[in-house]
Structures are given as C-alpha cells and as structure tokens.
Amino acid sequence: MRAEWEFRKTRANVLVELCREVNLKFPRRLAMRMPTDTPQLLQRALHRIRDEINRMTQRLQRSGLMKTANERAEDGLMDDAQQYFAWSMDVMYKSDIEMSDDDDNE
C-alpha cells in the first residue's frame, strides 16, 4: 500500500500541474494532508487520493473535448463540434464543484 501511495502522490502532483496549465480547477487535495501512519489511515488516504485523481482526469478530458469542439466549430465542422460538445457534457466527464476550491488553486 505504501508504494501505491507514493505512486498516487506523484500522479496527483502531475495532474495538478496539467490542470494549472489549462487553467482548470482541481480538488482541494485533502488526501495529501491526511495522516498515513497506520494501515487504516493509509487506506482512507488512498481512497481519497484515488477520487481526487479521477476528478482531475475527468476535468482534463472534458477540457480536451471542449477545446476540440471549439476548434471544429471554428473550422466549420459543426456536426463534429456538436458531437464533441455532447461528449463534453456527458455525466462521465462532469466535474464536482464541491471538491474544488479557488483558494487552493493559486
């Protein structure tokens, strides 16, 4: 479990930087502040960081779809653009606002 924790911390840091690059909100990253001294605490922190990583991944995917849709619309390919817009609004890519905090994104 400790190796997974280290891997996920690294992955989360990479995703935060990617979110910053494209100016996206990202989760508050509470997992990084959680204690990991015991196996039970580590398990809780792992659960939280997995969720945060999933949310950042979804936001980045949705952002990519929106960018592609805008490019397609500018190129006059509206059918493609409408499809990308529909994908970007899919529940699978929906962000969870309550896990975002503007103060932590500075």
Sequence and secondary structure as in RCSB ss.txt:
>XXXX:A:sequence
MRAEWEFRKTRANVLVELCREVNLKFPRRLAMRMPTDTPQLLQRALHRIRDEINRMTQRLQRSGLMKTANERAED
GLMDDAQQYFAWSMDVMYKSDIEMSDDDDNE
>XXXX:A:secstr
 HHHHHHHHHHHHHHHHHHHHTT   B  GGGGS  SSHHHHHHHHHHHHHHHHHHHHHHHHHHHHHHHHHHHHT
T HHHHHHHHHHHTSGGG   GGGB GGGG 
